[in-house]
């Protein structure tokens, strides 16, 4: 029997990433993280709140590092998701900033490898 690749939703990937980040906070690999929401949100009957600018990644993570902290922006996508133009622009703006990383993640199991790579990086 041949099985097709199962499509994973963005919300289920996000839940898995947050669970792993919670664990990594307990092990002290992650200092802190928070969700960032872009767009406008209705509050109450006739109120609105403006979130982050379009293209802002879903999560920002502060990672413990021997040379200080590192900042990781995570854009969470479903298994078939791709970066939109505004998200690509954000990633491009962050390029070359020492200690700042941007990654797209579509499987929670990728998180450990991403953070391990960042923690092992040494600047010359």
C-alpha positions, 0 to 999 in steps of 0.5 A: 500500500502506497501512502501519500504525504500527509498534509500538516496544518500550520496550527498543528505545527505551531502547537508542536513548536510551542510545546518544544519551546516550553520544554527547552525553557525548562532545560535552560536552552531557551531563555524566553519566547513569545508569539507575535501576531500581525494584522488587526484584531477585533476587541470587544464590540467595536474596538480594534487592536493593531498587531505587528506589521505584515511579514513579522514572523510568528515567534521570537526566541531568545536562545542561551549562548556561551557568548551571550544570547541569540535571537531567533525569529521563527516563521511557522508554516504547514507542511506545504507552506511557503514564505510570502513576499512580506516574510521574505522581505523581513528575512532579508532585512535581518540578513547579516545582523550578528546574533540574529537568525530567521528560520522557516519551520514546518515540522516541530522536530526541526526546532532542536536542530535549528537551536543546536546549530545556533548554540554551536556557532562561534564567531571568528 
